[in-house]
Amino acid sequence: MKHYEYFNTLLPQLIGEKEGAIAPQITPSAAFGYASAQEAEAIFAGEAAKPLYARMGNPTGAKLETVLAKMEGGFGAVATSSGMAAIAMVLTGLLESGDEVLCVGGFFGGTYALMNETMPRFGIEGIFCDVDDFETMERVLQRGVKMVLCESVGNPNLKLPDIRRIALLCDRYNALFVVDNTATPLIVQPLKMGADLVVYSTTKIICGHSAALGGAVVFRGLKAEGEKLLDPKFSALHPLLKKGKGALMAVLKKRVMRDFGMSANAFASFLTLLGLETLPLRTKRVNESVEKLVALLYDAGLEVRHPSLENHEHHLRYEALFPDGCGPVVTIECGTRERAFAFLNGSKLMIQTANIGDNRTLGLHMASTIYRDFDEEGKKRLGITPGLVRLSIGLESPVALAEDMLAAWKSALS
C-alpha cells in the first residue's frame, strides 16, 4: 500500500496552488486572444504552448491533463467530454477504414456497442476473444491487426486480463495496446506494464462524486528506437510522427479533436480535479471494503462473484497481479429478473443508477437496462444473465452494506 502514500502527497500538491487562489482556476472562455499575428501563427503550428480555441482544449483541461499524465506515468494526456469520447478518439485518430481491433475480454455495454455496431459502419471491425484465449490473440495479431483493446477489469463480467502478457504479444507484432483503466486508477498502471495508451471515463472513480462527465486518453512518448508506430502499417500517421516524442498529442488533437470536437468543458475538468485530490484515500477504502463485503455475502450464501473469492477463475491472477484489489465492481446472480428487481428495490442503501465508481454504493439490473438491446449472443459473450445485478461499492461501512443487502435478499426470496 506504500504507493498510496506517494499519491496522497503527489495529487493534492499537483492540483492545489500555493499562491493566490488555492483551488484550480476555471477558464470558461470559448475563444482566446493572441498577442500578435506571429503568436497566432506559432500557436497554430504547435510551437507556442498557449490556448488556441476551446474545442482544442482549455487551461483548466490542460491542468487536468498534466495531473493525469503524471499520475499514470505517461508523456501526456488529452481530456475529453466523456469516457466514450476518449475511446472514440483513440479509434478514429489511429485507425482507418478497413482496420480491425482485437477486443479482449469483457466490455462495458457502451464500448461493446461501439465496437460491435457503430465502428463497423465506418469500416473498422471488432474481433472479440476471451481474456485467456492467447492462441486467438496471437493468430489475429499475426494478420497485422493494428490495435488491441481491453479493460483492466471486465465490466461487469469481472474477468482479469494478464496485461503484461498481452503487452508482450502486442510488442512482438507491432500492435498498439489500449487499456481502459476506468475501474482501477492507481491500482493498475498499464503504461508501466507495457500498454501504449490508457483511456478513462473520469466520470467514475477518478471524479467520485457523479457531478462531472468526462474522459481522458493518457499516452506514452514515442521511443527513440524500436517504435512500433514506424511500422509501415501505420504509414498514414508517419507525417505527424515528425513532432517527436509527444507526437501522439498531435495525432489525437489534429486528427480527432479538431475535427470531431469531443473536448472537455472547463467546469467538468475543475470538478474532476477536486475529485482527484482524494482518489488515493477513496481507492484504498473502497477496495478494502469490497473484499470484506464479498466475504460476508458469500458466507451468507449469496451467489456473489468477485476475483477475491477462491471460486473465481482468476483468483490466482488476482492475488498475483492485483494485490490492492480490482475496483468497486461486484456482481450478484439473483437467478431471475423478478428476484433481481426485488433485491434492488428492497435495499435501503443502494442507489439504482447506470454508473460505477461513485462515493455511494450503486446497483443496477444489467439485462433490463444497459444491455437490454443486445442480442443473446452478445449477452452471453459479456456474461449478462436475466438475474445479474451489478454493484459498485462506495465509502459506506461494509458491515452496514452487508446487513442491508442480506435484508434485501431475504425480502426478495419471500
C-alpha positions as a Markdown table, in Angstrom:
| # | Residue | x | y | z |
|---|---|---|---|---|
| 1 | Met | 0.0 | 0.0 | 0.0 |
| 2 | Lys | 3.0 | 2.3 | 0.0 |
| 3 | His | 2.2 | 3.8 | -3.3 |
| 4 | Tyr | -1.0 | 5.3 | -1.9 |
| 5 | Glu | 1.2 | 7.4 | 0.3 |
| 6 | Tyr | 3.0 | 8.6 | -2.7 |
| 7 | Phe | -0.2 | 9.6 | -4.5 |
| 8 | Asn | -1.6 | 11.1 | -1.3 |
| 9 | Thr | 1.2 | 13.6 | -1.5 |
| 10 | Leu | 1.5 | 13.9 | -5.2 |
| 11 | Leu | -2.1 | 14.6 | -6.2 |
| 12 | Pro | -3.1 | 17.4 | -3.8 |
| 13 | Gln | 0.3 | 19.1 | -4.3 |
| 14 | Leu | -0.1 | 19.0 | -8.1 |
| 15 | Ile | -3.6 | 20.2 | -8.1 |
| 16 | Gly | -3.5 | 23.0 | -5.5 |
| 17 | Glu | -1.8 | 26.3 | -5.9 |
| 18 | Lys | 0.5 | 27.8 | -3.3 |
| 19 | Glu | -0.1 | 31.5 | -4.1 |
| 20 | Gly | -3.4 | 33.3 | -4.7 |
| 21 | Ala | -6.4 | 31.0 | -5.2 |
| 22 | Ile | -5.6 | 27.6 | -3.8 |
| 23 | Ala | -8.2 | 25.7 | -5.8 |
| 24 | Pro | -7.7 | 25.1 | -9.5 |
| 25 | Gln | -8.9 | 28.0 | -11.6 |
| 26 | Ile | -11.8 | 27.6 | -14.1 |
| 27 | Thr | -11.2 | 29.2 | -17.5 |
| 28 | Pro | -14.6 | 29.0 | -19.2 |
| 29 | Ser | -13.8 | 31.1 | -22.3 |
| 30 | Ala | -14.6 | 29.6 | -25.7 |
| 31 | Ala | -12.0 | 31.7 | -27.5 |
| 32 | Phe | -8.6 | 33.1 | -26.7 |
| 33 | Gly | -6.9 | 36.2 | -27.9 |
| 34 | Tyr | -3.4 | 36.1 | -29.5 |
| 35 | Ala | -0.9 | 38.8 | -28.7 |
| 36 | Ser | 0.1 | 39.2 | -32.3 |
| 37 | Ala | -0.2 | 37.6 | -35.8 |
| 38 | Gln | 3.2 | 36.0 | -35.1 |
| 39 | Glu | 2.0 | 34.5 | -31.9 |
| 40 | Ala | -1.2 | 33.2 | -33.6 |
| 41 | Glu | 1.0 | 31.5 | -36.2 |
| 42 | Ala | 3.1 | 29.9 | -33.5 |
| 43 | Ile | 0.1 | 28.7 | -31.6 |
| 44 | Phe | -1.4 | 27.0 | -34.6 |
| 45 | Ala | 1.9 | 25.5 | -35.5 |
| 46 | Gly | 2.2 | 24.0 | -32.0 |
| 47 | Glu | 5.3 | 26.0 | -31.3 |
| 48 | Ala | 3.7 | 28.1 | -28.5 |
| 49 | Ala | 2.0 | 26.4 | -25.5 |
| 50 | Lys | -1.0 | 28.8 | -25.3 |
| 51 | Pro | -4.7 | 28.2 | -25.8 |
| 52 | Leu | -5.8 | 28.0 | -29.4 |
| 53 | Tyr | -9.6 | 27.6 | -29.2 |
| 54 | Ala | -11.7 | 25.8 | -26.6 |
| 55 | Arg | -12.6 | 23.0 | -29.0 |
| 56 | Met | -8.9 | 22.1 | -28.9 |
| 57 | Gly | -8.8 | 22.4 | -25.1 |
| 58 | Asn | -8.8 | 25.0 | -22.3 |
| 59 | Pro | -6.4 | 25.9 | -19.5 |
| 60 | Thr | -8.4 | 24.0 | -16.8 |
| 61 | Gly | -8.5 | 20.9 | -19.0 |
| 62 | Ala | -4.7 | 21.3 | -19.6 |
| 63 | Lys | -4.2 | 21.3 | -15.8 |
| 64 | Leu | -6.2 | 18.1 | -15.6 |
| 65 | Glu | -4.2 | 16.6 | -18.5 |
| 66 | Thr | -0.9 | 17.4 | -16.7 |
| 67 | Val | -2.1 | 15.7 | -13.5 |
| 68 | Leu | -3.4 | 12.6 | -15.2 |
| 69 | Ala | -0.2 | 12.2 | -17.2 |
| 70 | Lys | 1.9 | 12.5 | -14.1 |
| 71 | Met | -0.4 | 10.1 | -12.2 |
| 72 | Glu | -0.3 | 7.5 | -14.9 |
| 73 | Gly | 3.4 | 7.8 | -15.7 |
| 74 | Gly | 2.6 | 9.0 | -19.3 |
| 75 | Phe | 4.2 | 11.5 | -21.5 |
| 76 | Gly | 0.9 | 13.4 | -22.0 |
| 77 | Ala | -2.8 | 13.3 | -21.9 |
| 78 | Val | -5.9 | 14.7 | -23.6 |
| 79 | Ala | -9.1 | 15.4 | -21.6 |
| 80 | Thr | -12.3 | 14.6 | -23.4 |
| 81 | Ser | -16.0 | 15.2 | -22.9 |
| 82 | Ser | -16.7 | 11.6 | -21.7 |
| 83 | Gly | -15.1 | 8.2 | -21.4 |
| 84 | Met | -16.7 | 7.0 | -24.7 |
| 85 | Ala | -15.3 | 10.1 | -26.4 |
| 86 | Ala | -11.8 | 9.0 | -25.1 |
| 87 | Ile | -12.2 | 5.6 | -26.7 |
| 88 | Ala | -13.7 | 7.1 | -29.9 |
| 89 | Met | -10.7 | 9.5 | -30.1 |
| 90 | Val | -8.2 | 6.6 | -30.0 |
| 91 | Leu | -10.0 | 4.6 | -32.6 |
| 92 | Thr | -10.7 | 7.4 | -35.1 |
| 93 | Gly | -7.3 | 9.0 | -34.5 |
| 94 | Leu | -5.1 | 5.9 | -35.0 |
| 95 | Leu | -7.1 | 3.7 | -37.3 |
| 96 | Glu | -8.6 | 3.8 | -40.8 |
| 97 | Ser | -11.4 | 2.2 | -42.7 |
| 98 | Gly | -10.6 | -1.5 | -43.3 |
| 99 | Asp | -8.7 | -1.9 | -40.0 |
| 100 | Glu | -9.6 | -4.4 | -37.3 |
| 101 | Val | -9.4 | -4.1 | -33.5 |
| 102 | Leu | -8.8 | -7.2 | -31.3 |
| 103 | Cys | -11.2 | -6.8 | -28.4 |
| 104 | Val | -10.0 | -8.9 | -25.4 |
| 105 | Gly | -12.2 | -10.0 | -22.5 |
| 106 | Gly | -15.4 | -8.4 | -21.2 |
| 107 | Phe | -16.6 | -4.9 | -22.1 |
| 108 | Phe | -18.8 | -2.2 | -20.7 |
| 109 | Gly | -22.0 | -2.0 | -22.8 |
| 110 | Gly | -21.2 | 1.3 | -24.4 |
| 111 | Thr | -17.7 | 0.0 | -25.6 |
| 112 | Tyr | -19.2 | -3.2 | -26.9 |
| 113 | Ala | -21.9 | -1.4 | -28.8 |
| 114 | Leu | -19.3 | 1.0 | -30.3 |
| 115 | Met | -17.1 | -1.9 | -31.5 |
| 116 | Asn | -19.9 | -4.3 | -32.5 |
| 117 | Glu | -22.3 | -1.9 | -34.1 |
| 118 | Thr | -21.1 | 1.7 | -34.7 |
| 119 | Met | -17.4 | 1.4 | -35.8 |
| 120 | Pro | -18.3 | -1.3 | -38.4 |
| 121 | Arg | -20.5 | 1.3 | -40.1 |
| 122 | Phe | -17.2 | 3.2 | -40.7 |
| 123 | Gly | -15.2 | 0.2 | -41.8 |
| 124 | Ile | -13.5 | -0.6 | -38.5 |
| 125 | Glu | -14.3 | -4.1 | -37.3 |
| 126 | Gly | -14.1 | -5.6 | -33.8 |
| 127 | Ile | -12.8 | -9.1 | -33.3 |
| 128 | Phe | -13.7 | -10.5 | -29.9 |
| 129 | Cys | -11.9 | -13.1 | -27.9 |
| 130 | Asp | -11.8 | -14.3 | -24.3 |
| 131 | Val | -9.3 | -12.8 | -21.9 |
| 132 | Asp | -7.4 | -16.1 | -21.7 |
| 133 | Asp | -7.6 | -17.1 | -25.4 |
| 134 | Phe | -3.9 | -16.3 | -26.2 |
| 135 | Glu | -3.9 | -18.6 | -29.2 |
| 136 | Thr | -6.6 | -16.5 | -30.9 |
| 137 | Met | -4.8 | -13.3 | -29.8 |
| 138 | Glu | -1.6 | -14.4 | -31.5 |
| 139 | Arg | -3.3 | -15.6 | -34.6 |
| 140 | Val | -5.1 | -12.4 | -35.1 |
| 141 | Leu | -2.0 | -10.3 | -34.4 |
| 142 | Gln | -0.1 | -12.2 | -37.0 |
| 143 | Arg | -2.6 | -10.9 | -39.6 |
| 144 | Gly | -1.3 | -7.4 | -39.0 |
| 145 | Val | -4.0 | -6.0 | -36.7 |
| 146 | Lys | -3.1 | -2.5 | -35.6 |
| 147 | Met | -4.8 | -2.3 | -32.2 |
| 148 | Val | -5.7 | -4.4 | -29.2 |
| 149 | Leu | -8.3 | -3.1 | -26.7 |
| 150 | Cys | -9.1 | -4.4 | -23.3 |
| 151 | Glu | -10.5 | -3.4 | -19.9 |
| 152 | Ser | -8.2 | -3.7 | -16.8 |
| 153 | Val | -11.2 | -5.5 | -15.2 |
| 154 | Gly | -14.1 | -6.7 | -17.3 |
| 155 | Asn | -17.2 | -4.7 | -16.6 |
| 156 | Pro | -19.4 | -6.4 | -15.5 |
| 157 | Asn | -18.0 | -10.0 | -16.1 |
| 158 | Leu | -15.1 | -9.3 | -13.7 |
| 159 | Lys | -12.5 | -11.3 | -15.7 |
| 160 | Leu | -8.9 | -10.1 | -15.2 |
| 161 | Pro | -6.6 | -9.8 | -18.2 |
| 162 | Asp | -2.9 | -10.6 | -18.0 |
| 163 | Ile | -1.9 | -7.2 | -19.1 |
| 164 | Arg | 1.9 | -7.8 | -19.2 |
| 165 | Arg | 1.5 | -10.9 | -21.4 |
| 166 | Ile | -0.9 | -9.2 | -23.8 |
| 167 | Ala | 1.5 | -6.2 | -24.0 |
| 168 | Leu | 4.4 | -8.5 | -24.9 |
| 169 | Leu | 2.3 | -10.0 | -27.8 |
| 170 | Cys | 1.4 | -6.5 | -29.0 |
| 171 | Asp | 5.1 | -5.5 | -29.0 |
| 172 | Arg | 6.0 | -8.6 | -30.9 |
| 173 | Tyr | 3.6 | -7.8 | -33.7 |
| 174 | Asn | 3.8 | -4.0 | -33.6 |
| 175 | Ala | 0.2 | -3.5 | -32.5 |
| 176 | Leu | -0.9 | -0.7 | -30.3 |
| 177 | Phe | -2.2 | -1.8 | -26.9 |
| 178 | Val | -5.0 | 0.3 | -25.4 |
| 179 | Val | -6.2 | -0.4 | -21.8 |
| 180 | Asp | -9.4 | 1.1 | -20.4 |
| 181 | Asn | -8.4 | 1.6 | -16.8 |
| 182 | Thr | -11.6 | 3.2 | -15.6 |
| 183 | Ala | -12.2 | 0.7 | -12.8 |
| 184 | Thr | -8.6 | 0.6 | -11.5 |
| 185 | Pro | -6.9 | 4.0 | -11.4 |
| 186 | Leu | -3.7 | 3.9 | -9.2 |
| 187 | Ile | -4.2 | 0.1 | -8.7 |
| 188 | Val | -3.2 | -0.8 | -12.2 |
| 189 | Gln | -0.7 | 1.3 | -14.2 |
| 190 | Pro | -1.0 | 0.0 | -17.7 |
| 191 | Leu | 1.7 | 2.2 | -19.3 |
| 192 | Lys | 4.3 | 0.7 | -16.8 |
| 193 | Met | 3.0 | -2.8 | -17.8 |
| 194 | Gly | 3.6 | -2.3 | -21.5 |
| 195 | Ala | 0.4 | -0.6 | -22.8 |
| 196 | Asp | 0.7 | 2.3 | -25.3 |
| 197 | Leu | -2.4 | 4.2 | -24.4 |
| 198 | Val | -4.7 | 4.3 | -21.4 |
| 199 | Val | -8.3 | 5.5 | -21.6 |
| 200 | Tyr | -10.5 | 6.6 | -18.7 |
| 201 | Ser | -14.1 | 7.6 | -18.0 |
| 202 | Thr | -13.1 | 10.2 | -15.4 |
| 203 | Thr | -16.8 | 10.4 | -14.6 |
| 204 | Lys | -16.4 | 7.3 | -12.5 |
| 205 | Ile | -13.8 | 6.6 | -9.8 |
| 206 | Ile | -11.4 | 9.5 | -10.7 |
| 207 | Cys | -14.2 | 12.0 | -10.1 |
| 208 | Gly | -16.1 | 10.0 | -7.4 |
| 209 | His | -19.0 | 12.4 | -6.9 |
| 210 | Ser | -21.0 | 11.9 | -10.1 |
| 211 | Ala | -21.0 | 15.7 | -10.7 |
| 212 | Ala | -18.8 | 15.8 | -13.8 |
| 213 | Leu | -19.0 | 13.9 | -17.1 |
| 214 | Gly | -15.5 | 13.4 | -18.6 |
| 215 | Gly | -12.9 | 11.2 | -20.1 |
| 216 | Ala | -9.2 | 11.1 | -20.9 |
| 217 | Val | -6.5 | 9.5 | -23.0 |
| 218 | Val | -3.1 | 9.1 | -21.5 |
| 219 | Phe | -0.2 | 8.2 | -23.8 |
| 220 | Arg | 3.4 | 7.2 | -23.7 |
| 221 | Gly | 6.1 | 9.1 | -25.5 |
| 222 | Leu | 7.5 | 7.9 | -28.8 |
| 223 | Lys | 10.6 | 5.7 | -28.5 |
| 224 | Ala | 13.9 | 6.7 | -30.0 |
| 225 | Glu | 14.5 | 3.0 | -31.1 |
| 226 | Gly | 12.0 | 0.2 | -31.8 |
| 227 | Glu | 9.0 | 2.5 | -32.2 |
| 228 | Lys | 6.1 | 0.3 | -33.3 |
| 229 | Leu | 4.3 | 3.3 | -34.9 |
| 230 | Leu | 7.1 | 3.4 | -37.5 |
| 231 | Asp | 5.8 | 0.0 | -38.9 |
| 232 | Pro | 4.6 | 0.5 | -42.5 |
| 233 | Lys | 1.0 | -0.4 | -41.4 |
| 234 | Phe | 0.9 | 2.9 | -39.6 |
| 235 | Ser | 2.1 | 4.9 | -42.6 |
| 236 | Ala | -0.9 | 7.3 | -42.5 |
| 237 | Leu | 0.4 | 8.5 | -39.2 |
| 238 | His | 4.0 | 9.0 | -40.2 |
| 239 | Pro | 3.8 | 12.7 | -41.3 |
| 240 | Leu | 2.6 | 13.5 | -37.7 |
| 241 | Leu | 5.2 | 11.5 | -36.0 |
| 242 | Lys | 7.8 | 14.1 | -37.0 |
| 243 | Lys | 6.5 | 16.0 | -34.0 |
| 244 | Gly | 8.9 | 13.9 | -31.9 |
| 245 | Lys | 8.4 | 12.2 | -28.5 |
| 246 | Gly | 5.0 | 13.9 | -28.0 |
| 247 | Ala | 3.6 | 13.1 | -31.4 |
| 248 | Leu | 0.6 | 11.2 | -30.1 |
| 249 | Met | -0.7 | 14.5 | -28.8 |
| 250 | Ala | -0.7 | 15.9 | -32.4 |
| 251 | Val | -2.3 | 12.7 | -33.7 |
| 252 | Leu | -5.2 | 12.9 | -31.2 |
| 253 | Lys | -5.7 | 16.6 | -31.3 |
| 254 | Lys | -5.2 | 17.3 | -35.0 |
| 255 | Arg | -6.8 | 14.2 | -36.4 |
| 256 | Val | -9.7 | 13.9 | -34.0 |
| 257 | Met | -10.4 | 16.7 | -31.5 |
| 258 | Arg | -10.0 | 19.5 | -34.1 |
| 259 | Asp | -12.5 | 17.7 | -36.4 |
| 260 | Phe | -14.9 | 15.9 | -34.1 |
| 261 | Gly | -14.8 | 18.3 | -31.1 |
| 262 | Met | -15.0 | 15.9 | -28.2 |
| 263 | Ser | -13.3 | 18.3 | -25.9 |
| 264 | Ala | -13.8 | 18.6 | -22.1 |
| 265 | Asn | -15.5 | 21.7 | -20.7 |
| 266 | Ala | -13.7 | 23.7 | -18.1 |
| 267 | Phe | -16.2 | 23.3 | -15.2 |
| 268 | Ala | -16.2 | 19.5 | -15.6 |
| 269 | Ser | -12.4 | 19.5 | -15.6 |
| 270 | Phe | -12.4 | 21.6 | -12.4 |
| 271 | Leu | -14.8 | 19.2 | -10.6 |
| 272 | Thr | -12.7 | 16.3 | -11.8 |
| 273 | Leu | -9.5 | 17.9 | -10.3 |
| 274 | Leu | -11.3 | 18.2 | -7.0 |
| 275 | Gly | -12.2 | 14.5 | -7.1 |
| 276 | Leu | -8.6 | 13.6 | -7.9 |
| 277 | Glu | -7.3 | 15.1 | -4.7 |
| 278 | Thr | -8.9 | 12.3 | -2.6 |
| 279 | Leu | -8.6 | 9.5 | -5.1 |
| 280 | Pro | -5.9 | 7.5 | -3.2 |
| 281 | Leu | -7.9 | 7.7 | 0.1 |
| 282 | Arg | -11.1 | 6.6 | -1.7 |
| 283 | Thr | -9.4 | 3.9 | -3.7 |
| 284 | Lys | -7.8 | 2.2 | -0.7 |
| 285 | Arg | -11.1 | 2.4 | 1.3 |
| 286 | Val | -13.3 | 1.0 | -1.4 |
| 287 | Asn | -11.0 | -1.9 | -2.3 |
| 288 | Glu | -10.7 | -3.0 | 1.3 |
| 289 | Ser | -14.4 | -2.7 | 1.8 |
| 290 | Val | -15.1 | -4.8 | -1.3 |
| 291 | Glu | -13.2 | -7.8 | 0.0 |
| 292 | Lys | -14.9 | -7.6 | 3.4 |
| 293 | Leu | -18.4 | -7.2 | 1.9 |
| 294 | Val | -17.9 | -10.0 | -0.7 |
| 295 | Ala | -16.7 | -12.4 | 2.0 |
| 296 | Leu | -19.8 | -11.6 | 4.2 |
| 297 | Leu | -22.2 | -12.0 | 1.3 |
| 298 | Tyr | -20.6 | -15.3 | 0.2 |
| 299 | Asp | -20.6 | -16.7 | 3.7 |
| 300 | Ala | -24.3 | -15.9 | 3.9 |
| 301 | Gly | -25.0 | -18.0 | 0.8 |
| 302 | Leu | -25.5 | -15.3 | -1.9 |
| 303 | Glu | -24.2 | -16.1 | -5.4 |
| 304 | Val | -21.7 | -13.3 | -5.4 |
| 305 | Arg | -18.9 | -13.0 | -8.0 |
| 306 | His | -15.6 | -11.3 | -7.4 |
| 307 | Pro | -11.9 | -12.4 | -8.0 |
| 308 | Ser | -11.1 | -12.2 | -4.3 |
| 309 | Leu | -13.1 | -15.4 | -3.9 |
| 310 | Glu | -11.3 | -18.7 | -4.4 |
| 311 | Asn | -14.1 | -20.0 | -6.7 |
| 312 | His | -13.4 | -17.3 | -9.3 |
| 313 | Glu | -11.4 | -18.5 | -12.3 |
| 314 | His | -8.9 | -15.7 | -12.0 |
| 315 | His | -8.4 | -15.8 | -8.2 |
| 316 | Leu | -4.7 | -16.7 | -8.5 |
| 317 | Arg | -4.2 | -13.9 | -11.0 |
| 318 | Tyr | -6.0 | -11.6 | -8.7 |
| 319 | Glu | -3.6 | -12.5 | -5.9 |
| 320 | Ala | -0.5 | -12.2 | -8.1 |
| 321 | Leu | -1.3 | -9.1 | -10.2 |
| 322 | Phe | -4.0 | -7.2 | -8.2 |
| 323 | Pro | -2.7 | -7.2 | -4.6 |
| 324 | Asp | -4.6 | -3.9 | -3.9 |
| 325 | Gly | -7.9 | -5.1 | -5.3 |
| 326 | Cys | -9.6 | -4.6 | -8.7 |
| 327 | Gly | -12.0 | -1.7 | -8.2 |
| 328 | Pro | -15.6 | -1.3 | -6.9 |
| 329 | Val | -17.5 | -3.7 | -9.1 |
| 330 | Val | -19.1 | -6.8 | -7.6 |
| 331 | Thr | -21.9 | -8.9 | -9.2 |
| 332 | Ile | -24.7 | -10.9 | -7.7 |
| 333 | Glu | -26.6 | -13.6 | -9.6 |
| 334 | Cys | -30.2 | -13.4 | -8.5 |
| 335 | Gly | -31.5 | -16.2 | -10.8 |
| 336 | Thr | -34.4 | -14.3 | -12.3 |
| 337 | Arg | -35.3 | -10.8 | -13.4 |
| 338 | Glu | -38.1 | -10.7 | -10.8 |
| 339 | Arg | -35.8 | -11.6 | -7.9 |
| 340 | Ala | -33.2 | -9.1 | -9.1 |
| 341 | Phe | -35.8 | -6.4 | -9.1 |
| 342 | Ala | -37.0 | -7.3 | -5.6 |
| 343 | Phe | -33.4 | -7.4 | -4.3 |
| 344 | Leu | -32.6 | -3.9 | -5.7 |
| 345 | Asn | -35.9 | -2.4 | -4.6 |
| 346 | Gly | -35.5 | -3.9 | -1.1 |
| 347 | Ser | -32.2 | -2.2 | -0.4 |
| 348 | Lys | -32.3 | 1.0 | 1.6 |
| 349 | Leu | -28.6 | 1.9 | 1.0 |
| 350 | Met | -28.1 | 1.3 | -2.7 |
| 351 | Ile | -28.8 | 3.9 | -5.4 |
| 352 | Gln | -30.1 | 2.4 | -8.6 |
| 353 | Thr | -28.2 | 4.1 | -11.5 |
| 354 | Ala | -26.1 | 3.3 | -14.6 |
| 355 | Asn | -22.8 | 4.4 | -13.1 |
| 356 | Ile | -19.9 | 2.9 | -11.2 |
| 357 | Gly | -17.1 | 4.4 | -9.0 |
| 358 | Asp | -19.3 | 6.8 | -7.0 |
| 359 | Asn | -18.6 | 7.6 | -3.3 |
| 360 | Arg | -22.0 | 6.0 | -2.7 |
| 361 | Thr | -22.9 | 2.3 | -3.3 |
| 362 | Leu | -24.7 | 1.8 | -6.6 |
| 363 | Gly | -26.7 | -1.1 | -8.1 |
| 364 | Leu | -28.3 | -2.0 | -11.4 |
| 365 | His | -30.0 | -4.8 | -13.1 |
| 366 | Met | -28.0 | -5.4 | -16.3 |
| 367 | Ala | -30.3 | -7.2 | -18.7 |
| 368 | Ser | -33.2 | -4.7 | -18.5 |
| 369 | Thr | -31.0 | -1.6 | -18.7 |
| 370 | Ile | -27.6 | -1.2 | -20.3 |
| 371 | Tyr | -27.7 | -4.5 | -22.2 |
| 372 | Arg | -31.5 | -4.6 | -23.0 |
| 373 | Asp | -31.0 | -4.1 | -26.7 |
| 374 | Phe | -28.2 | -6.6 | -27.2 |
| 375 | Asp | -28.8 | -9.9 | -28.9 |
| 376 | Glu | -28.5 | -13.2 | -26.9 |
| 377 | Glu | -25.1 | -13.9 | -28.4 |
| 378 | Gly | -23.8 | -10.6 | -27.2 |
| 379 | Lys | -25.2 | -11.0 | -23.8 |
| 380 | Lys | -23.7 | -14.5 | -23.5 |
| 381 | Arg | -20.3 | -13.2 | -24.6 |
| 382 | Leu | -20.4 | -10.5 | -22.0 |
| 383 | Gly | -21.8 | -12.7 | -19.2 |
| 384 | Ile | -25.2 | -11.0 | -18.9 |
| 385 | Thr | -27.9 | -13.3 | -17.5 |
| 386 | Pro | -31.5 | -12.5 | -16.7 |
| 387 | Gly | -30.8 | -12.3 | -12.9 |
| 388 | Leu | -27.4 | -10.4 | -13.0 |
| 389 | Val | -27.1 | -7.4 | -10.7 |
| 390 | Arg | -24.0 | -5.2 | -10.8 |
| 391 | Leu | -22.9 | -3.4 | -7.6 |
| 392 | Ser | -20.4 | -0.6 | -7.3 |
| 393 | Ile | -19.3 | -0.4 | -3.7 |
| 394 | Gly | -18.9 | 3.1 | -2.2 |
| 395 | Leu | -17.5 | 4.5 | 1.0 |
| 396 | Glu | -20.1 | 3.2 | 3.4 |
| 397 | Ser | -19.4 | 0.6 | 6.1 |
| 398 | Pro | -19.0 | -2.8 | 4.5 |
| 399 | Val | -20.8 | -4.3 | 7.5 |
| 400 | Ala | -23.8 | -1.9 | 7.1 |
| 401 | Leu | -23.9 | -2.7 | 3.4 |
| 402 | Ala | -23.9 | -6.4 | 4.1 |
| 403 | Glu | -26.7 | -6.1 | 6.6 |
| 404 | Asp | -28.7 | -4.0 | 4.1 |
| 405 | Met | -28.1 | -6.4 | 1.2 |
| 406 | Leu | -28.9 | -9.5 | 3.2 |
| 407 | Ala | -32.1 | -8.0 | 4.4 |
| 408 | Ala | -33.0 | -7.1 | 0.7 |
| 409 | Trp | -32.1 | -10.6 | -0.4 |
| 410 | Lys | -34.3 | -12.1 | 2.3 |
| 411 | Ser | -37.2 | -10.0 | 1.2 |
| 412 | Ala | -36.6 | -11.0 | -2.4 |
| 413 | Leu | -36.8 | -14.7 | -1.5 |
| 414 | Ser | -40.1 | -14.2 | 0.3 |
